[in-house]
Each structure stands twice: as structure tokens, then as C-alpha cells.
């Protein structure tokens, strides 16, 4: 699955028009870790939309520094037991399609707050 996602990222990076011209936008959401690929996901607050955050190496090093710093400050276990709320600048990799997870990359995060999962 990771190889397929990486292939999609590479092909779309070569031709941004494939993503449907959606470009980049700011979303207010809840970032979380989940089983499966991609493991980092953003629920857009107020919607039923979930965005899958594609990371080239499936490594948290691909996330912006302020997100890594806040989310990973208490270790890997804390990342699995907490949510990160904030405004995320996301760039579409795939087109938005009802009922399907849209793949995006995250270039920055602002107004970040960490909350425990309940």
C-alpha cells in the first residue's frame, strides 16, 4: 500500500493538474494517528470529511517542525493517545470524491492545541 501511495505522490507531484486544480487551502481540523495507510489523518471540523496525510517516507520527519515538536514532545505513545487540533495548510494530491478519503500533504500548522483522546 505504501508503494502505491508513493507512486501516486510522485506522479501527481510531476503534474499538479491531476489533483483537480484544488491546490492548497487552510482547514480547521483534528489530526490523529490511525491504523492503516496513511496513518496520519485530519478530520475537518464540522464535516464528515477525513483527509489522509501522505508522507513521502511514512515518517513523522515529513511533517512540519511545529507539529512534530508539539505532538511528539511526550514520546511516541503520547502521539497515539492524543489529538492535535489546529489550522492546517493542506495541499491536495488526489481529487475530492464523496465517500473517499482525499490524500493531502501538510505544509504548516497554526493555532495548535493538543488534547487527550477520550
TILO-649656 format. One line per 5 residues: number of its first residue (from 0); their letters; for each residue x, y, z of N, C-alpha, C, O, CB. Coordinates in steps of 0.1 Angstrom, whole numbers, plus 5000, padded with zeros to 4 digits. Glycine has a CB too. Layout:
N
NUM) a) X,Y,Z,X,Y,Z,X,Y,Z,X,Y,Z,X,Y,Z  ...
***
This chain:
118
0) xxxxx) 5008,4988,5000,5000,5000,5000,5009,5012,5000,5006,5022,4993,4991,5000,5012  5020,5013,5008,5028,5024,5008,5035,5027,4995,5036,5038,4991,5039,5022,5019  5038,5016,4988,5044,5018,4974,5034,5024,4965,5037,5033,4957,5049,5005,4969  5021,5020,4966,5011,5026,4958,5009,5041,4961,5008,5049,4952,4998,5019,4959  5009,5045,4974,5007,5059,4978,5019,5067,4973,5017,5078,4968,5005,5060,4993
5) xxxxx) 5031,5061,4974,5043,5068,4970,5043,5070,4955,5046,5081,4950,5056,5061,4974  5038,5060,4947,5037,5062,4933,5027,5073,4929,5029,5080,4920,5033,5048,4926  5016,5073,4936,5006,5084,4933,5012,5098,4936,5010,5107,4929,4993,5082,4942  5019,5099,4948,5025,5112,4951,5035,5116,4941,5035,5128,4936,5032,5110,4965  5043,5107,4936,5053,5110,4926,5047,5114,4913,5051,5124,4907,5063,5099,4924
10) xxxxx) 5037,5107,4909,5030,5110,4896,5023,5124,4896,5023,5131,4887,5021,5099,4891  5017,5127,4908,5009,5139,4909,5019,5151,4911,5016,5162,4906,4999,5138,4920  5030,5148,4918,5039,5159,4920,5045,5163,4907,5048,5175,4905,5051,5154,4929  5046,5154,4897,5051,5158,4884,5040,5165,4876,5044,5173,4867,5055,5145,4876  5028,5164,4879,5017,5170,4872,5006,5175,4882,4996,5167,4884,5011,5161,4861
15) xxxxx) 5008,5187,4888,4998,5191,4898,4984,5192,4893,4974,5192,4901,5002,5204,4904  4982,5194,4880,4969,5195,4874,4960,5182,4877,4948,5183,4876,4969,5198,4860  4967,5171,4879,4960,5158,4882,4952,5159,4895,4942,5151,4896,4969,5147,4882  4955,5167,4904,4948,5168,4916,4935,5176,4915,4928,5178,4925,4957,5175,4927  4932,5180,4903,4919,5187,4901,4920,5202,4902,4910,5209,4903,4909,5181,4910
20) xxxxx) 4932,5207,4903,4934,5222,4904,4929,5227,4918,4928,5239,4920,4926,5228,4894  4927,5218,4928,4923,5223,4941,4934,5231,4948,4931,5239,4956,4919,5211,4949  4946,5228,4945,4957,5235,4952,4958,5233,4967,4954,5222,4972,4956,5249,4948  4962,5244,4973,4963,5243,4988,4953,5252,4995,4948,5261,4989,4977,5248,4992  4949,5248,5007,4939,5255,5015,4942,5253,5029,4949,5244,5033,4925,5251,5011
25) xxxxx) 4936,5262,5038,4937,5260,5052,4924,5253,5057,4913,5257,5053,4938,5274,5059  4926,5243,5065,4914,5236,5071,4916,5236,5086,4927,5235,5091,4913,5221,5066  4905,5238,5093,4905,5236,5108,4901,5222,5111,4890,5218,5107,4895,5247,5115  4910,5215,5117,4907,5201,5119,4914,5195,5131,4921,5201,5139,4911,5193,5107  4912,5181,5132,4918,5173,5143,4927,5163,5137,4922,5154,5129,4906,5167,5152
30) xxxxx) 4940,5164,5139,4949,5154,5134,4951,5143,5144,4951,5145,5156,4963,5161,5132  4951,5131,5139,4952,5119,5147,4960,5108,5140,4962,5109,5128,4938,5114,5150  4964,5098,5148,4971,5087,5142,4960,5075,5141,4952,5074,5150,4983,5082,5150  4961,5068,5131,4952,5056,5129,4959,5045,5123,4969,5046,5117,4940,5061,5120  4954,5033,5125,4959,5021,5118,4956,5022,5103,4945,5027,5100,4954,5008,5125
35) xxxxx) 4965,5017,5095,4963,5018,5081,4972,5028,5074,4980,5035,5081,4948,5020,5077  4970,5030,5061,4978,5039,5054,4968,5049,5047,4958,5045,5041,4987,5032,5043  4971,5062,5048,4981,5068,5056,4977,5068,5071,4965,5069,5074,4984,5082,5051  4987,5068,5079,4984,5067,5094,4981,5080,5100,4974,5081,5110,4996,5061,5101  4985,5091,5094,4982,5104,5099,4969,5109,5091,4969,5109,5079,4994,5115,5098
40) xxxxx) 4959,5113,5099,4947,5117,5093,4942,5130,5099,4944,5133,5111,4936,5106,5093  4934,5138,5091,4928,5150,5096,4913,5150,5094,4909,5148,5083,4935,5163,5089  4906,5151,5105,4891,5152,5104,4889,5167,5103,4893,5175,5112,4884,5146,5116  4882,5172,5092,4879,5186,5091,4866,5189,5100,4855,5184,5097,4876,5190,5076  4869,5197,5110,4858,5200,5120,4846,5205,5113,4846,5214,5104,4863,5210,5130
45) xxxxx) 4834,5200,5117,4821,5205,5112,4817,5197,5099,4807,5200,5094,4822,5219,5109  4825,5187,5095,4822,5180,5083,4823,5165,5086,4826,5161,5098,4831,5184,5071  4820,5157,5076,4823,5142,5077,4835,5139,5069,4838,5127,5067,4810,5134,5072  4843,5149,5066,4855,5147,5057,4867,5143,5065,4870,5150,5075,4857,5160,5049  4874,5133,5060,4887,5129,5066,4897,5129,5055,4895,5124,5044,4886,5114,5073
50) xxxxx) 4908,5136,5058,4919,5137,5049,4931,5128,5053,4934,5128,5065,4924,5152,5047  4936,5121,5043,4948,5112,5046,4961,5120,5043,4963,5124,5032,4947,5099,5038  4969,5121,5053,4982,5129,5051,4992,5120,5046,4997,5111,5053,4986,5136,5065  4997,5122,5034,5007,5114,5028,5020,5120,5031,5023,5132,5030,5005,5113,5012  5029,5111,5036,5043,5115,5039,5052,5106,5030,5051,5094,5030,5046,5113,5054
55) xxxxx) 5061,5112,5023,5069,5105,5014,5076,5093,5019,5076,5083,5013,5080,5115,5009  5081,5094,5032,5088,5082,5037,5080,5076,5049,5086,5068,5056,5102,5087,5043  5067,5079,5050,5059,5074,5061,5066,5076,5074,5066,5068,5082,5055,5059,5059  5072,5088,5075,5079,5092,5087,5074,5105,5092,5071,5114,5084,5095,5093,5084  5074,5107,5105,5069,5119,5111,5079,5131,5108,5075,5143,5110,5067,5118,5126
60) xxxxx) 5091,5128,5103,5100,5138,5099,5095,5146,5087,5100,5157,5084,5114,5132,5096  5085,5140,5080,5080,5147,5068,5069,5158,5072,5065,5166,5064,5073,5137,5059  5065,5157,5085,5055,5167,5090,5062,5180,5094,5074,5180,5097,5047,5162,5102  5056,5192,5093,5062,5204,5097,5067,5204,5111,5062,5196,5120,5052,5216,5096  5078,5211,5114,5085,5211,5126,5076,5214,5138,5078,5207,5149,5097,5220,5126
65) xxxxx) 5068,5224,5137,5059,5228,5149,5049,5217,5152,5046,5215,5164,5052,5241,5146  5045,5209,5142,5035,5198,5145,5043,5187,5152,5039,5181,5162,5029,5193,5132  5055,5183,5146,5063,5173,5152,5067,5176,5167,5066,5168,5176,5076,5170,5144  5071,5189,5169,5075,5193,5182,5064,5192,5193,5067,5187,5204,5080,5207,5181  5052,5197,5189,5042,5197,5199,5036,5183,5201,5034,5178,5213,5030,5206,5195
70) xxxxx) 5034,5176,5190,5027,5163,5191,5037,5152,5197,5032,5143,5204,5023,5158,5177  5049,5153,5193,5059,5143,5198,5066,5146,5211,5076,5139,5214,5068,5140,5187  5063,5157,5217,5070,5162,5229,5070,5152,5240,5080,5152,5248,5064,5175,5234  5060,5144,5241,5059,5134,5252,5062,5120,5248,5058,5111,5255,5046,5136,5259  5067,5118,5236,5071,5104,5232,5060,5099,5222,5049,5105,5220,5072,5095,5243
75) xxxxx) 5064,5088,5216,5055,5081,5206,5042,5077,5212,5031,5078,5205,5062,5069,5200  5041,5072,5224,5029,5068,5230,5019,5079,5231,5007,5077,5230,5031,5061,5244  5024,5091,5234,5015,5103,5236,5009,5106,5222,4998,5111,5222,5023,5115,5241  5016,5104,5211,5010,5107,5198,4998,5098,5196,4988,5103,5190,5021,5105,5187  4998,5086,5200,4987,5077,5198,4976,5079,5208,4964,5076,5205,4992,5062,5200
80) xxxxx) 4978,5086,5219,4968,5088,5229,4963,5103,5229,4957,5107,5239,4973,5084,5242  4966,5110,5219,4962,5124,5219,4958,5129,5205,4961,5123,5194,4973,5133,5224  4950,5140,5204,4946,5146,5192,4953,5159,5191,4957,5165,5201,4930,5148,5191  4955,5164,5179,4961,5177,5177,4951,5186,5169,4949,5183,5157,4975,5176,5169  4946,5195,5175,4936,5204,5169,4943,5217,5164,4953,5221,5170,4925,5208,5178
85) xxxxx) 4939,5222,5153,4945,5235,5148,4941,5237,5133,4932,5231,5128,4960,5234,5149  4948,5247,5128,4946,5251,5114,4957,5245,5106,4969,5248,5109,4944,5267,5112  4954,5237,5096,4964,5230,5088,4964,5235,5074,4953,5235,5068,4963,5215,5089  4975,5238,5068,4976,5241,5054,4978,5228,5047,4989,5222,5048,4987,5252,5051  4968,5224,5039,4969,5211,5032,4969,5214,5017,4963,5223,5012,4957,5202,5036
90) xxxxx) 4976,5205,5010,4977,5206,4995,4972,5193,4990,4977,5182,4993,4991,5209,4990  4962,5193,4981,4956,5181,4976,4965,5173,4967,4972,5179,4958,4943,5185,4968  4965,5160,4969,4972,5151,4960,4962,5144,4951,4965,5142,4939,4981,5141,4968  4951,5141,4956,4940,5134,4948,4928,5143,4948,4927,5152,4956,4937,5120,4954  4919,5141,4939,4907,5148,4938,4898,5145,4950,4898,5134,4955,4900,5146,4925
95) xxxxx) 4890,5154,4953,4880,5152,4964,4868,5144,4958,4863,5148,4947,4874,5166,4970  4865,5133,4964,4854,5124,4959,4846,5120,4971,4851,5115,4981,4860,5112,4951  4833,5122,4970,4824,5119,4981,4825,5104,4985,4825,5095,4976,4809,5122,4977  4827,5102,4998,4828,5088,5003,4842,5082,5003,4844,5071,5007,4819,5079,4995  4852,5090,4998,4865,5085,4997,4875,5094,5005,4872,5107,5005,4870,5084,4982
100) xxxxx) 4885,5089,5010,4895,5097,5017,4903,5104,5007,4909,5098,4998,4904,5089,5027  4904,5118,5008,4913,5125,4999,4927,5126,5005,4929,5128,5017,4907,5140,4997  4937,5123,4996,4951,5124,5001,4956,5138,4999,4954,5145,4989,4959,5114,4993  4963,5142,5010,4969,5156,5010,4983,5155,5016,4987,5145,5022,4960,5166,5018  4990,5166,5015,5002,5168,5022,5000,5180,5031,4991,5189,5028,5015,5171,5013
105) xxxxx) 5007,5181,5042,5005,5192,5052,5018,5200,5051,5029,5195,5053,5003,5187,5066  5017,5213,5048,5029,5222,5048,5031,5231,5060,5042,5235,5062,5028,5231,5035  5020,5233,5068,5022,5240,5080,5010,5238,5089,4999,5234,5085,5024,5255,5077  5012,5241,5102,5001,5241,5112,5002,5253,5121,5012,5258,5124,5002,5228,5121  4990,5259,5124,4989,5271,5133,4978,5269,5143,4969,5261,5142,4987,5283,5124
110) xxxxx) 4979,5277,5154,4969,5276,5165,4968,5262,5170,4956,5257,5172,4956,5282,5160  4979,5255,5172,4978,5241,5176,4976,5239,5190,4982,5246,5199,4991,5234,5172  4967,5229,5193,4964,5225,5207,4963,5210,5208,4957,5204,5199,4951,5232,5213  4970,5205,5218,4969,5190,5220,4959,5187,5230,4958,5193,5241,4983,5185,5224  4951,5176,5227,4941,5172,5237,4941,5157,5238,4944,5150,5228,4926,5176,5232
115) xxx) 4939,5151,5250,4939,5136,5251,4927,5130,5244,4916,5137,5243,4938,5133,5266  4929,5118,5239,4917,5111,5233,4908,5107,5244,4913,5103,5255,4922,5099,5225  4895,5108,5242,4886,5103,5252,4878,5091,5247,4869,5087,5255,4876,5115,5256
***
